[in-house]
């Protein structure tokens, strides 16, 4: 990734903070960032807007940039015919959501990046669009310059057709917000339907759902893990749900989707076997996958999942954490102009780095004894288990694992000396919220205080740097917090803070959680139909104020908001939060029932609406409540919150202050609005909770 500074710039992107926009600052294209200057010029000159949306880790964005945007002849045509606007989809997901939907409506095909849309200047409605366009005719597509000429001519010569089409597109957008169902009975039916739908598309051999390309879908996997747990105490536990979760996670973690040397997951696999990924690494994938691996570790007792969770967290702390504590966004797919070059190996290079014994074990494990699997080179993918390697080479499994791990460490040290992929070092509030949650879950489940400390540092950074004039901002870079935060920023951060409070207590974090919850209700709630808009009140993008309930690459903001608000409502006895969560479920009920398996987060919120979570409040001296909390942490209980609140905690709200410490450490067990008398015996508490798991599926 090359970032150009202002001295090299030929366009206005040099003043931006986005690494993606800065990549284009020295293009001969007269790029504008999205804003008043570009939009007013388009109206004044009656030129359509060419809107190009991408992000810094996007491989095909780089390809189109090198082919067309760096080409003076192509740039001259763009500058003559259009007002050209470049947008970072990670900074402006509101605009990206709107124009991705518009692309799908116009072309009847899915979108992606780069997204290339042509907008009428007066209303910013797109009248033509596509994704990647090649410089020369190929892949069944015309040359980009031909597209430019035809689009400009169509806009010039067929204004009435453009207006009619734009009016029709607006009507489609008006129908996209699902109708409210305020009187509908909320039942568990879509939870069961989702479970069946996921099994119908499950790959029995390699895990995952459907064919290539394969995406991780951590929200769906966590949903299946909860499905299993809800039945675990019954006469017919749903072992298939557990199998689908653990097989998928294991195949991903043994495959090339997972970085076998440095930890962390890539974006998706281009094949059904998780072997060859699209090599970009996104913070938003790794936070949820970290949480999932930690949960799988305590649900199954399998140390494999613990290793994957620890390695993923350590990768994030080592390679993605900013000096001030927040987390960067992405690592690029490309280095030195080639996708995956940083990660793949030449067989002779590996042989030269390892002893013969190390190489024999390593090559068998990771496929270097086979034909190359990526453009004449080897991308590491587990072809043989450690046990197979041990048996074939006359070793114990522990000895084989030690040899392989030593080889991994040596290769990682060498790889670290290569030319690195570019890193998008902007801080996104929503994605940090996902990583905060992942670190907090792993810290508690795996007894890793360092992970909780890292999550705390990220929360402190966001609170200090991304709250400006009383409002949360979505992005931070180079000392500038920008863009009013979206639904996902508030919801994901609220969820992460609630998980972190369970890993270690700070009263100021509870205050922060309440502040986030109030912002959701005040600025995002659809008070008429239920649920939350993606943008804050008064921040509407063109065409539509987005509101969706399905999971996408990240979990549903509405689903996470409903879950987190309900949990906070039960914790504090705050009915406004509980009511908002219920209204969200009713607002999304029609959407959920149309495609249950696409709404994993909404289903989890529904599950806890139908059967409220158990809240365990521990009160006593800090070391004692920490010890009690640690004793409960290894119990996989997805519908339980455990908060260890020291006796000297200040500023507690009334609902928690009433659960006062005694002369010894005590626990209060709450289900819905009812709480037990204080329990002062840890073995009895553990026994009660285990019995609760057995009798109620908790």
N, C-alpha and C positions, 0 to 999 in steps of 0.2 A: 504494500500500500504506500503510495507516494502522496505526501501532503505538501502542497505548495503554499508558501507564505506570501504575504502581500507584495513583496518585492517582485515576484514572478507573475503576479496576477494580471489578467486582462479583462476580468469581469468582476461583478459585485459579490461573488461568493467568497472572496478573500476576507470579507468582514464577518463571516459566519463562524460558528464554533463547531459545527458538525464535521467530523473527519470525512464523511462522505461528500459533503458539499465542497470541502477544501480540496478534495481530489480533483475537482473540476474547475478550480479557480483559475487555472492557466489554459483552459480550453479556448480555442478561437471562437467558440459559441458565446454569444452575448447573453450569458445566463443571468437570471435574476433569482433570488430566493422568493418564496411565496410571500406576498405582502402588497401593500397599497401601491407602491411605485410601479410594479409590474402590471397590476390589474388596471390602474388608471391609464398607463401607456397603451395597453391593448384596446381600451375603449376609445381613447383619443385618436389612435391610428386605424381603428377598425380592423385590427388583425386578430386572427384566432390565436389562442394560447397553446403552445406545445408544452404540456406538463409531463415531465419525466420523473418518475418516482423509483427510488432504489434504496440501497443501504450499503455500508462499506464492505461487508463480508460477502456480498453477492457476486458470484462468479460471472454470470451472464451480464450483469451490470458493467463489469470490467471489460468484457468482450465488446459490448456495444460502444463503450466509451473509447476504447482503443481504435475500433474500426471507423466510427463515425464522428464522435464528438471531438476527437483530436485531429480530424482530417479537415484542413482549411477549406477544401472545396465543398464538403458536406455542410460545414459550419456556415459558409456563405449563403447557401440556400436556406438554411434554418433562420439565419438572421434577416434575410430579405423577406421571408414570407410569414414569420411568426414572432410573437413575443415568447421567449423561451424561459421556462421556469423549472428549476431543479428542486426536488423535495426529498428530504430524508424521511422515509416512512417510519423510522423509529422515533423521531422527534414529533411527527405529526400523524399519529395513527388515526386521528379523526378524519383527516382528508384521505388517507390511504383507504380506510374502510369504505368511504363513500364512492371513491372512484374505482375500487376493485369491484364493487357491486354493479356500478354502471357499466364497466367493461363486460361483466358476465351477462348483463341484460342485452347489451348491444351486439355482442359476438356469439352469445349462447355457448361460451366456453369459459372454463376457469381462468383466473388471472394469474398473477405472480409478478416477479420482478426481473428485469426492469418493467415497469408499467409505463406505457406511452399513450397519453390521452390528448385529444385535440378538443379544446373548449371554445364555445362561443364567448366572446369577450363581455357581452352585456349581462349574461346570467350565469356564466361559468358552468353551463351544462355541456357535457361532452357529446359530440356528434359523430366521433369516430375514435377508435382506439385499438390497441394491441399490446403486446409485451415486447419481446426482443424482435427487432427488425435488422436483418443483415445489410451490410454495405452493398454487397453484390447479390444478385438473385440466387438463392439456394434454399434448401430445406423446404421447397415448395412455396417460398415467400418471395415477393418482389423486392427489389432494392429499396433501401430506405429513402434515397433521393426521389425515386419514382413515387413513393408513398407521399412524400412531402408535397410534390408538385400537384398530385391528384387531389389531395385533401384541400390544399389552398384553392385550387380551381373550383372544387365543389362548393366550398364556403362562399366563394365570390359569385358563382353563377346560379346557385340554388338556395337562396336565403329562405324562401318560403318552405322548402322541404326541410331545411335545418330547423326552422321554428316549429314545424309540425312534429318532427321527430323528437325535439327537445320537450315539447309539451307532453307527448306520449310517455317519455321517460320519466318526467315528473309525476305523472299519474301512477306509474309503476311504483315509484318510491313512496307515494302516499299510501299504497296498499301493503307495504312491507312490515310495518309495525303490527305485531300480532294483537288481536282483540283481547280485551280483558275478560276474565271469567270470574267475576267476584262471588258468584253463588255456587261455583263448582265445588264438589266434594273432593278434597285432596286425599288421595289414597296411595297405597304402595304399588299400584298396578304398573306404572311406568318403570319402577325399579326392577320388577320382574321381567318386563318386556326388554329393557336394556340388557339384562343378563343373557336373555335368549338371543338377542341380536348379535351380541359380541361373540357368543359361542358359534353362531352360524357362519361368521366370517373368520374364525380363528384358524391360524396355520398350525396344524397339529405337529408338524416336524420342526419348524423354525421359530414358532411363536409369532406374535404380532397378528395383525388383522388385515386380511386382503393380500393383494400381491404387491409387486414393486410399482412405484417407490414405496418404501415402508418408513413410517414415522413412529416415534416412540410412544406417543399418546399416554403420558404418565397419569393424567386424570382418569382415564378409563381403567388403567391397571390398578390404581388405588381404589377405584370403585369396586372392582372385582375382589380385591383383598378384603374390603369391607363386606361384600356379599358373602364371602366364605365365613368371615368371623361372626356374622349375624346368625349363622346356622351351626356354628362349631359345637355348640352344646347340645344340639338336638340329636334325634335318632338317625337323621340323614344329613350329616354335614356336607356342604357343597364343596367337595374336594376338587371338582373340576374347575371351579372359580379360582381356587388356590393354585391349581396346576397351571391355568392360563396365565396367571400373574407371574409365578416364579419361573416358568419355562421361558416366557418372553423376556423377562429381565435377565435371566441367565444367558440366553442366546444373544441378546444385545451386548451384554458385558463381555462375552467371550468372542464377539465378532469385531469386525473392523469399525463398527459404529463407535466402539469404545476405544480410547487411546490406550493401547496395551502397555505403553511405557510411562506416560505421564499422567494418566487418569483423565476423567472427563469424557463426555459424550459429544459426538458430532450431530449435525442437524437431522439427517435422515440417511437411509440406505437406498442405493439405486437398484439393488437386487433383492430377492426374497430372503436371502440368507444372512442379512446384516453384515456382509463382507466388505463391500466398497461403499464408503459414505460420500455424501457431499461434505467436504472436509471442514466447513466452517463450524466453529464452536460458539454456541449462543448461551449467554447467562440464563435466559429464560427456559431453556431445556434442562440445564444442569441443576438448578434449584429444585424443581419438582422431582427429578430423577434421584437426586441425593436423598430427599425425604422418603421416596418410595423404597430405595435400597435399605435405608435404616429401618423402616417399618417391616420390610421383608425379613431383615436380620432377626428382629425380636419375635416376629410372628412364627418363624420357622426354626430359629436357633442355628441356622446355617451360617458358618463363618465366612462363606464366599460372599454373601451379600454385605456383611459387615466390611469386608475388605474393599468392595466396590464403593460403598458409601464413604469410607475414610479416604480412599484415593481421590474420589471426586471432590470432596471437601478440601483436601490438601491441594489439589490442582487449582481450585478457585482461590484459595488463600495465597498460593505461590505465584500464579500467573495473571489473575484477574483483579486483585485487590489494589486499590489506590493507596498511596502513603497515608492519606487522612482517614482511611477506613472503609470507604464505599467501594463498590465493585464496578468495574468497567463492563462494557456491553458485549463485545464479540471478539473472536479471533478469526481472521480472514481464512477463506478456503485456499487462497493462492499465496505462493511465495516465489520470488524470482520469475513472475509471469506465468507460473504453471500451477494448476490446481493439485494439491496434495504433495507437492515436491518435498515439503518439510518433513512429511511423515513416512515416506516410503524408503525402501532399502534395496541396495544392490547386494546380491548374495556374497560376492567376494569381499565387499566391505565388512560384512558381518563376520565372515570367516576370519578375517585379519584381526578383528577386535577381540575374539573369544578364543579360549583354549579349545582343543578338539573335543574334550568332554562337554564343555559348555555349549559348543556349537551343536553337537549331536542332540542334546536335550532341547535346546532352544529351537533348532530347525524343525524338529519333529512336532513340537508344541505349536509353533506358529506358521508352519507351512512352507518354510524355505526349502524343504525336501521335495516340493512340488513345482509345477510350472508357475511362472509369474502370474499374478492376478490383477496387476494394475499397470498398464502401459509399459510392459517389459520389466517391471520392477515388482517388489513384494511389499504389499501392505499387510501388516500383522493381523492375523485372524486365527483363533484357536481351532486347530484341526484335530488335536489329540489331547485328551485329559492328562493331568499331571499323573494320575494313577497309571494310565497307559504307558506314558513315557517311563515311569519308574519300573514297571514290569518288563518292558522291552529292553531296558538298559541295566537290569539287575540292581536297581536302587530301591531304597525305601521311598515312599511318597514324600516324606519330610525332606530327605536328601535331594530328591529331584526338584522339589519346590525351591529349596535353597539355591540350587545351581541355576535354575531358571530366573529366580529373582535377582541373583547377582549379575546375570547376563543382561537382564532388563535395565538394571541400574547403570551398567557400563554403557549400553547403547544410548540411554537417555542422556548421560553426560556428554556423549559425542554429539547427539542430535541438538543439544542446547547450543552448540557452537555453530550451527548452520544459520543461514539467513532466515530469520523468523517471518512467519506470516504477519501481516499488518494487524494491529490491535485498535479497535475503535474504543477510544478511551473516554467517551462521554459517559456520564453516570445517569442512568434512567431509573426513576423512582419506582416504577412498577416492577421492573426486573430485579431491582435490589430487594423489593418486598418478597419476591419468590425465593431469592437466595437466603434472605434472613430466615424465612420459614424453614427452608431445607436445613440450614445450619442449626437452627434451634431444635428441630426434631431429632437430628443426629446427635446433638450435644446431650440431650436428655436420654435418648434410647441407648446410646453407646458409651455414656459416661465420658464425654470429651469436652471438658470445660473450655478448652481453647476455641472450640467452634462457637460456643455461646459468647465468648469474649469478642470473636470476630463479628458475629451478628450484632452485638451491642455497639461495636464501633461503627457499623453501617447505619444503625438507627440514629446514633448521635450525629453522624455526618448529615443525614437527611434532615433531621430536625434543625440543625444549625444552619445549613447552607441552602436547603430547598424549600424553606418556608419564608416567603417574602411578603411583607405587609399583611400578614395574617392569612395568606393563601399558599397552599402547596403548589410547587412547580414540578413539571414533568421531567426536566432534563437539566443537567449541570455540566459545564466544562469550562476550563480556564477561568475560574472565578465567577462565572455568569450562570445564574439559574434562570431558565427560560421556559416559556409556554405554560399557561395555566394547566394544572394537572387534570387528568382524565379520571373516569370511573376506576379503571384498573389501578392507577397509582394509589388512590385512596383505599380501595378494597384489598389489594394484595399487601399493602403495607399494614393495614389494620390486622389482617390475618397473621402476618409475620410477627407483629408485636405481641399478639395474643399467644402465639406459640413460644415466643421468647420469654414472656412472663412466666411460663411454666418451667423454663430451663433455669431461670434465676429471677428473683423479684426485684423490681424497682418501681416505687410508687409513681415516679414521673413518667414511666412508660405507660402505666394505666391511664394517667391524665392525657397522654398523647393519643392513646387508643380512643378515648372518649371524644377528643377533639376531632379525630378523623371521622368517627361515627356521626358527629353533629354536622360536619361538612357534607357528608353523603346525604343526609336528610335535607339539609338546607339548600344545597345547590344542584343536586343530581336527581332527586326522586321525582318520578312521574306520579304526581299526587292523584291524577285522574284515573290512570289505568294500572298503576302498580309497577314496581321495578324501577330501574335507574337508567337514565340517559347516559350515553358515553361521555358527553361533554357537559360542562357546567352550564348553568342557566346563563343565557346571554352570549354563549360562545359557539353558536350554531355554525357548522360548516355549510357550504353550498348543498343544495338538493335535499338534505335530510339531516335532522339531528339523530345520530345513530342510536339504536337501542336493540341489543341482541341478547339472547339467552344461551345460545349454543357455545360449546367450547371450540376454540380455534387452535392456533399454535400454542397459545397460552390458555389457561382455564378461563371460563366465563366470568367476567367481572360481576355480572348479576348474581351468579351462583356463589362466588366467593363472598360478595357483600351480604347475601342472605344468610349464609352460614356464619360469618363472623359477627354480624349484628345480633343474630339469635344467641350465639354463645356469650357475647358481651351482655346481652339483655338478661340472660339467666344468671350470669355472675353478679350483676349489679341490681337485679330486680327492677330493671328499666323496661316498662311495657312498651314504650315508644319504639324501641329497637326490635322487640319481638313482633310488634304489629307491622313494622316496615318489612321484616323478613317474610311474614305471611303474605303481605300484599305483593311482594316480589314473586313468590311462588304462584300466586293467582294470576299475576300479570303475565307470567311465562308459561302458564299451564297448557295453553293450546300449542305453543311451540314445543314444549317437552313431550307432549303426547304424539305429535307428528313424527318425531325421530328421537325416541328415548335415549339410545346409545350415544347420541351426539351431545347429550346434556349431562355429563357425569357430575359436574359440580352442582348443578341444580338438583340432581337426584340426591346428592349427599346432604344438601340443605333440606330437601324434602324428608329424608330419613330422620334427621334430627328434629324436624318439626313434628313428625308423627310419634317419635320416641325421644324426648328431650335428653340432652347429654347429662351424664353424671358429673357433678362438680365436687371435687374434694379440696377443701380448704385446710391447710396445715398451719397451725399457729404455735409459736414457741421461739426459743433462742435460735439464732441463725444456723449454727452448726447442727442443731438437732432437727430442725425442719428440713434442712438439706439432706440429712441422712435418711429421714423418713421418705422424702421425695425420691431419693436414689433407690430405695428399696422397692418403690412402686414402678419405677421407670421401665424395668425389663418386662413388664406385663403389657402385651399388645392389647390396647383398649382404645380403639379409634373414636369411641363416643364418650371419652372421659377427659376432663380437664383436671389437672393436679396443680395447685398453686401453693407454694411454700412461702408463707408471708411471715417474716420475722416479727417478734413481739415489739421491736422498736420501730417498725414501719410507720411513717408519718403520713398524714393527709389522706387516710383511707376514706372512701365514701361510706355512707351509713350502713349499707348492706354488708360490707366487709368488716367495718369497725364493730358491728354487733357480734361477729364471730371472734370474740376476744380470746387472747391467750390465757392460760391458767397457770398454776404453779408448775405444771409439767407440760410437755408437748402434747397437743391434742389435735384431732382431726374432726372436721364436720363433713358429713356426706350429704350432699344435696341432689335431689332429683326433681326437676321442675321447681316449683316454689317451696317444696318441703325439704327441711334439713333435719338431720339426726341430732341427738344430744352429742356433746363432745365425747370422742373416743380417745382414751389415753394409753392404749396398749397397741403397739405396732403389730405384733403377731396377730392380734384379733382383727385389726384393720385389714391386714393382708388377707386373712381368712374370709372376712366379709366381702371384700372385693372379688376374691376368687369365686366365692359362692354366687355373687352377683353376675359374674361372667357366665357361670354355668347355668344360671336360671334365666337370665334375661338377654344373653347374647352380647353382653357388653365387653 
